[in-house]
Amino acid sequence: MRDHVHYCLQRREKYQTKIRVSNGRELQGLQTAMSETATKRTAAVIGAGPAGLMAADVLARAGVAVTVYEQMPSVGRKFLLAGRGGLNLTHSEPFDGFMTRYGGRSERLRNVIAHFSPQALRDWADALGADTFVGSSGRVFPKAMKASPLLRAWLRQLAAAGVTLKLRHRWQGWRDEQPVFDTPDGELLVQPDVTVLALGGASWPQLGSNGAWTNWLAEAGADIAPFTPANSGFLVDWSETFRTHFAGQPLKSIAVEFDGRSVRGEAMIAASGIEGGAIYALSSRLRDAVMKQGEATLHVVLRPELDIKDIERRLTKPRGKQSLSTYLRKALNLSPVAIGLLQEAAVASGTTLARLAPHELAALVNHLPICLRGVAPIARAISSAGGVSFASLDDTLMLTPRPGVFLAGEMLDWEAPTGGYLLQACFATGVAAGEGALAWLRQRGPV
Ligand SMILES: Cc1cc2nc3c(=O)[nH]c(=O)nc-3n(C[C@H](O)[C@H](O)[C@H](O)COP(=O)(O)OP(=O)(O)OC[C@H]3O[C@@H](n4cnc5c(N)ncnc54)[C@H](O)[C@@H]3O)c2cc1C
């Protein structure tokens, strides 16, 4: 028989937990938490990513006894990974432009992000000692560029506010209206006054964001859009020669074009296809096209700062005894991977680069087609689209079929490009869900 442990969060208890951050250091003693009085209102926050921790922060500051439940052995694993390449917290562009990044969900998220704005997020990070700066692209980063110092300071602040952290507690839905967890000590049922779910999306499942919660929320009456990769790479049938020589190499200072949109930036050749910042910026449109038609053609502009006449003029200079690669490198300053890509495109259209006339070669440099044959697996995408529909939530982010349960973060059905828009919406929905939960508690008595 399974070990049924049923406890009430209002019970007086004291315990210590170790928090391990990705660099292996342990923060000990942060979790000496004691519920102060038997009358304190209680909240369960499930999922210790940025959205859940922000909801916990809001509730704890207001005097609610908060317990955060996390299935992994440590908190914020995806947040820490996000910090590896330079933690892009938010973006400094004007608010109206900022909001367009959320596409069809921009109206639904507008008030939420206006309430906890990019500036409010910067102020919050600054107050934690993670001073931010605006990079040349307008993106906002903490000066340390990584997430671990910010997360450590935040966890200390949460512990000081009395937040209790329960690691290795995997939520498994509800039984008799009570959240039920699988824990190292067996099954656990809890009875919080209010619950916030911040379970993340479905990319990078090894970090905890595995989307395994969809059935329990669907059973609870939530409308759930299927998960699809967002900010993901795409599959390309490279030739063996190209793949062997160029997988892992960047295409710098290019532009990519699809469906009338052009984005400047960088892409990376992968063994199975193409990925990187410029690709991610177009990925929602590319994904929709690939999923609908089975494939899509992306165009790469290898020298976006030159117009086609200039490119053609440079290519009419005599080649002499130079190899074609040397000639293209000198005439257009093209990298070996860019020249390899031209060769791939020429072969795919039934010819070779050497046979092309200067005007044909110029056209290829200026508008090089790559056929995308599939979307890279969601497990490697930066984020996911899909999740709980806003139609299932009220304005306070409460799940309408289950009063007293609030939702936040990437588990909701919105998507945005990279550039800080993902974390901004996670933090802002965390604030909104935390405040929604607080208001709900206050309607039912003093907090
Ligand atoms: C490589 C990479 C780089 C990124 N860089 C950036 C960036 O620079 N800027 C940016 O804005 N965004 C970035 N992102 C995206 C960003 O990290 C996520 O959007 C964000 O972490 C989502 O926050 P969240 O709190 O909603 O969910 P998550 O961070 O995914 O947290 C959800 C938590 O819930 C837990 N959980 C799930 N199910 C259960 C359960 N049943 N029981 C208990 N716990 C559960 C998970 O273990 C996890 O800890 C990046 C993502 C990746 C993968």
The ligand as an SDF file (V2000), in Angstrom:
LIG
                    3D

 53 58  0  0  0  0  0  0  0  0999 V2000
   18.7110   27.8690  -24.1040 C   0  0  0  0  0  0  0  0  0  0  0  0
   17.6480   28.8420  -23.6550 C   0  0  0  0  0  0  0  0  0  0  0  0
   17.9440   30.1990  -23.5910 C   0  0  0  0  0  0  0  0  0  0  0  0
   16.9590   31.1120  -23.2120 C   0  0  0  0  0  0  0  0  0  0  0  0
   17.2890   32.4360  -23.1330 N   0  0  0  0  0  0  0  0  0  0  0  0
   16.3430   33.3340  -22.8140 C   0  0  0  0  0  0  0  0  0  0  0  0
   16.6740   34.7190  -22.7240 C   0  0  0  0  0  0  0  0  0  0  0  0
   17.8510   35.1110  -22.8040 O   0  0  0  0  0  0  0  0  0  0  0  0
   15.6440   35.5990  -22.4920 N   0  0  0  0  0  0  0  0  0  0  0  0
   14.3540   35.1920  -22.3460 C   0  0  0  0  0  0  0  0  0  0  0  0
   13.4660   36.0410  -22.1970 O   0  0  0  0  0  0  0  0  0  0  0  0
   14.0330   33.8780  -22.3290 N   0  0  0  0  0  0  0  0  0  0  0  0
   14.9950   32.9450  -22.5620 C   0  0  0  0  0  0  0  0  0  0  0  0
   14.6720   31.6170  -22.5650 N   0  0  0  0  0  0  0  0  0  0  0  0
   13.2920   31.2150  -22.2300 C   0  0  0  0  0  0  0  0  0  0  0  0
   13.0340   31.2320  -20.7100 C   0  0  0  0  0  0  0  0  0  0  0  0
   14.0770   30.5690  -20.0230 O   0  0  0  0  0  0  0  0  0  0  0  0
   11.6910   30.5720  -20.3980 C   0  0  0  0  0  0  0  0  0  0  0  0
   10.6790   31.1960  -21.1680 O   0  0  0  0  0  0  0  0  0  0  0  0
   11.3310   30.6770  -18.9140 C   0  0  0  0  0  0  0  0  0  0  0  0
   12.2750   29.9830  -18.1210 O   0  0  0  0  0  0  0  0  0  0  0  0
    9.9460   30.1010  -18.6250 C   0  0  0  0  0  0  0  0  0  0  0  0
    9.6640   30.3660  -17.2790 O   0  0  0  0  0  0  0  0  0  0  0  0
    8.5010   29.5890  -16.5000 P   0  0  0  0  0  0  0  0  0  0  0  0
    8.6700   29.9500  -15.0610 O   0  0  0  0  0  0  0  0  0  0  0  0
    7.2040   29.8120  -17.1560 O   0  0  0  0  0  0  0  0  0  0  0  0
    8.8440   28.0530  -16.7040 O   0  0  0  0  0  0  0  0  0  0  0  0
   10.1650   27.2100  -16.4060 P   0  0  0  0  0  0  0  0  0  0  0  0
   11.3580   28.0770  -16.2810 O   0  0  0  0  0  0  0  0  0  0  0  0
   10.1760   26.1560  -17.4350 O   0  0  0  0  0  0  0  0  0  0  0  0
    9.8720   26.5960  -14.9710 O   0  0  0  0  0  0  0  0  0  0  0  0
    8.8350   25.6640  -14.7620 C   0  0  0  0  0  0  0  0  0  0  0  0
    9.1700   24.8460  -13.5360 C   0  0  0  0  0  0  0  0  0  0  0  0
    8.0580   24.0090  -13.2290 O   0  0  0  0  0  0  0  0  0  0  0  0
    8.5480   22.7410  -12.8270 C   0  0  0  0  0  0  0  0  0  0  0  0
    7.5090   21.7380  -13.0420 N   0  0  0  0  0  0  0  0  0  0  0  0
    6.9630   21.3460  -14.2150 C   0  0  0  0  0  0  0  0  0  0  0  0
    6.0560   20.3790  -14.0100 N   0  0  0  0  0  0  0  0  0  0  0  0
    6.0260   20.1580  -12.6560 C   0  0  0  0  0  0  0  0  0  0  0  0
    5.2790   19.2780  -11.8080 C   0  0  0  0  0  0  0  0  0  0  0  0
    4.3790   18.4080  -12.3220 N   0  0  0  0  0  0  0  0  0  0  0  0
    5.4960   19.3170  -10.4910 N   0  0  0  0  0  0  0  0  0  0  0  0
    6.3990   20.1940   -9.9390 C   0  0  0  0  0  0  0  0  0  0  0  0
    7.1470   21.0370  -10.6880 N   0  0  0  0  0  0  0  0  0  0  0  0
    6.9540   21.0230  -12.0390 C   0  0  0  0  0  0  0  0  0  0  0  0
    9.7500   22.5290  -13.7240 C   0  0  0  0  0  0  0  0  0  0  0  0
   10.6230   21.5390  -13.2130 O   0  0  0  0  0  0  0  0  0  0  0  0
   10.3620   23.9260  -13.7780 C   0  0  0  0  0  0  0  0  0  0  0  0
   11.3190   24.1200  -12.7520 O   0  0  0  0  0  0  0  0  0  0  0  0
   15.6560   30.6760  -22.8950 C   0  0  0  0  0  0  0  0  0  0  0  0
   15.3600   29.3080  -22.9320 C   0  0  0  0  0  0  0  0  0  0  0  0
   16.3400   28.3960  -23.2970 C   0  0  0  0  0  0  0  0  0  0  0  0
   16.0100   26.9170  -23.3410 C   0  0  0  0  0  0  0  0  0  0  0  0
  1  2  1  0
  2  3  1  0
  2 52  2  0
  3  4  2  0
  4  5  1  0
  4 50  1  0
  5  6  2  0
  6  7  1  0
  6 13  1  0
  7  8  2  0
  7  9  1  0
  9 10  1  0
 10 11  2  0
 10 12  1  0
 12 13  2  0
 13 14  1  0
 14 15  1  0
 14 50  1  0
 15 16  1  0
 16 17  1  0
 16 18  1  0
 18 19  1  0
 18 20  1  0
 20 21  1  0
 20 22  1  0
 22 23  1  0
 23 24  1  0
 24 25  2  0
 24 26  1  0
 24 27  1  0
 27 28  1  0
 28 29  2  0
 28 30  1  0
 28 31  1  0
 31 32  1  0
 32 33  1  0
 33 34  1  0
 33 48  1  0
 34 35  1  0
 35 36  1  0
 35 46  1  0
 36 37  1  0
 36 45  1  0
 37 38  2  0
 38 39  1  0
 39 40  1  0
 39 45  2  0
 40 41  1  0
 40 42  2  0
 42 43  1  0
 43 44  2  0
 44 45  1  0
 46 47  1  0
 46 48  1  0
 48 49  1  0
 50 51  2  0
 51 52  1  0
 52 53  1  0
M  END
$$$$
